[in-house]
Amino acid sequence: MSVATQRQEPATTEGFNAHSAPIQHRERNYQQYPGSSYILPSDEEEQARLELQHRVLIRALGNRLVLAPTTVKSGDHVLDCGTGSGIWALDLAKEVPSDVHIQGIDIETRLFPTTKPDNAEFAAATATNLPEGWANKFALVNQRLLIAALKSSEWPVVLGEIHRSLAPGGWVQLLEAKRWGAEGPHSVKHRALLELLFSSRQLLIDCSVQLPKMLEETGYKNVRVEEYKLPAGRWAGQEGIDVRDNFISVFRGMKTPILKAGGLGYVNSEEEYDQWMDDMAKEWDDMEGTTVDICVCYAQKALEV
Ligand SMILES: C[S@@+](CC[C@H](N)C(=O)[O-])C[C@H]1O[C@@H](n2cnc3c(N)ncnc32)[C@H](O)[C@@H]1O
């Protein structure tokens, strides 16, 4: 694909929505939850990617599942919001006492684990409206990578729902992507496309930057942020290859929403998009220093609210 290919439409979301016809392509399975803007697939390929992503993240975080300054104790309840394949919850179950109750929720049940320990449960629910009965229940709430799911208007709602569901003194930990890719033309152009895609669906591409303030405004105490830079590309050995493969797969998974929106003025065919992703992966391999940056924000519900 030529990098010189320029956008053909004006840079307004109205522009492409009104005029662009969907581009034919092989579609993967996507969630159908009413009103959801989530743009990644829910299929076997995505399940495998989530496994890889979990390994990549856990390695970057020093093999820690719990980043918040707390210890999960016997009898505690833990919630994993947007659990996906439940891999974080299942791994947590292996390292906490067997009477810790672990609950995973997701709008899409297709990726839920088929085998699980007795103390783990998975249920269909949205983070924007957690069950009434969960007030003051959880000692820890984990939520990882809902950047491509939650609209700007939904983030404060979700943080409020988690706050309501936390036990007094309980902790929330949120992991989000902050910045990714090289300073080469394929990556720079792709970041511009994603900004347009996200804004067209009211998604908050810079949620990681906004989270600390949103947490404080929701009433959380002890808000802390940790940043990690994950080397991405062949230049960083197997670790860099894994990071590259995971995140380039994320972008491949966004192909359907992009092509359904007519390519958003950036791409004209499935083949062009696929080639772009191949070129971008090579760019990460060739540009030493390429990283994917993530943020972990954690915060506490006051003991007395
Ligand atoms: C990128 S995946 C991450 C999965 C998991 N947190 C992990 O790190 O392995 C995002 C997940 O959020 C789910 N999701 C999207 N919107 C949601 C919502 N409003 N409430 C709950 N889950 C949601 C998606 O179905 C998907 O499984």
The ligand as a Gaussian input file, in Angstrom:
#p B3LYP/6-31G(d) Opt

LIG

0 1
 C      -10.615000      -5.599000      24.930000
 S      -11.697000      -6.706000      25.732000
 C      -10.814000      -6.930000      27.283000
 C      -11.255000      -8.164000      28.033000
 C      -10.607000      -8.357000      29.406000
 N      -10.870000      -7.210000      30.258000
 C       -9.138000      -8.605000      29.295000
 O       -8.349000      -7.709000      29.612000
 O       -8.755000      -9.719000      28.892000
 C      -13.037000      -5.637000      26.261000
 C      -14.222000      -6.396000      26.800000
 O      -15.161000      -5.448000      27.306000
 C      -16.464000      -5.910000      27.016000
 N      -17.399000      -4.793000      27.122000
 C      -17.624000      -3.819000      26.217000
 N      -18.535000      -2.940000      26.683000
 C      -18.903000      -3.378000      27.915000
 C      -19.803000      -2.902000      28.909000
 N      -20.538000      -1.800000      28.728000
 N      -19.937000      -3.605000      30.052000
 C      -19.222000      -4.746000      30.246000
 N      -18.349000      -5.245000      29.352000
 C      -18.176000      -4.563000      28.201000
 C      -16.324000      -6.515000      25.628000
 O      -17.386000      -7.377000      25.310000
 C      -14.970000      -7.217000      25.762000
 O      -15.121000      -8.541000      26.217000

